[in-house]
Amino acid sequence: MVITYSAGMNERELRTKFASNLAETIPRWYNVRLGPYHDQEKSKMYSVLQHYADLIYIELNVVYICEFKVRGLAEAVGQLLNYKMLFPQTIEFDFAKAFPITLQLVTNQHKTEIIELCYKHSILYEVI
């Protein structure tokens, strides 16, 4: 898949453009809360501790957890690794617990040290 983006896009614009290139039949969720608290009251109490992935989509029974960043790339690696741990605890995704998870960092920057870090942790790194 070849995707062309403007270098000046913000994270939301990157996400929107990226998702628009996914097939319409691919289920996707935006700003996904991950973790064990699905109850509305508990969610409010623990909102400071909650974590939100920018985009989750499922293609061919593989879960893709995506983070879109224009800065803070090293921190995004830690976020994604945390999301991978939290995903199986998220009740809304019980149906996909057995699916393999692929982490994906999408950015508009080519940073060799971050590419190497992502490679080390099997995270897809896409510069757009």
N, C-alpha and C positions, 0 to 999 in steps of 0.2 A: 504494500500500500504506500503510495507516494502522496505526501501531504505537504502543501506549501502554506506558510504562515508569515505574517508580518512580524518583523523583529521587535516592534514596539507594543505587542499585545500584552495585556495583563493576564493573570492566571485564569480568571473566569473566561476570558475570551479564548485562551488556549484550549481550555476544557470544552467549550462549546464547539469550536471548530473541529477538534479531535473527535468528539462524539458524533458530529454530523457526518463523519466519514465511515462510521460503523454502519453495517447493514441494518435496515429498519427492523429486521426480525430478531436482532440481538437484544435481549433484555438488559436494561441499564438502570442504575440508581445513582442520583447525585447527592452530594453532601450526606453521606451515609454514616449514621451513628453506629459505632462498633463497640461491643462489649456486652456484659451480662444484663444491664439494666434496661428492660423494655417497658417496665411499668411507668406510667406517666408521673406519678408522685415521686418514685425513686429517681427517675430521670431528672426531675427538677432539683432534688436534694443533691445529686451527684453531678450536676452539670459541669462543674469545674474539672471533674475527672474524666469526662467523656471525651471520646476521640472521634473525629469525623474524617472519613476518606472522601476525597474530591469526587471520585467516580468509581463505581464497581460495575463491571459488565461480565456476562457469562457467555462464552463462545465455545461450542463443541465440548461442553461439560468441563471447561476450565474457567475458574474464577480469576478475573483480572482486577487487581486493586491498584488504582492509579492515583498518583499525586502529581499536581501541576505546580511548578515553581519557576519564578523568575529571579528569586534570590533565596538564600538559605538552603542550598542544595545538600550540604552535609547533614543538616538536621532532618531533611526529608528522607534520607536513608533510614535513620532511626525511626521516624514515623512509620514508614512502610513496614519495617520489621515488626514493630509493635502491632500494626494493623493485622499482619499475618497471624500473630498470636491471638488477637482478640476476635478475629472473624469466626472461628468455631464456637465461641461463646455467645454469639449474637443470635438470639432465638429467631429473629426474622429470616435468617438464612439457614435454618435447620435443614431445609431441602437440599442444600449444597455443601453440607459439611464434609462429605466424602470426596468432593471434587478437588483436584489439585489446584493450588493457588499460585498465580504468577503475579509478581510485583512489578510495577511499571512507574518509572519517574520520567515525566515529560517536561522539558524545559526549552528555553530559547538560547541556552548557553552551552558551548563546548568546553567542558572543564575536564582535562585528562585525569586529574586525581579523583574526581567524583566518578568518572567512567570506570576507573579501576576499582574503586570502592564498590560500586554497583555490581561489577563483574564478580567480585569476590563473594558477594551475597546473592548471586543469581537474580539480580534485579535488572529488568530491561531498562535501558537508558535511551531515550529518544530526544534528539535535538530537532526542534522545529523552528 
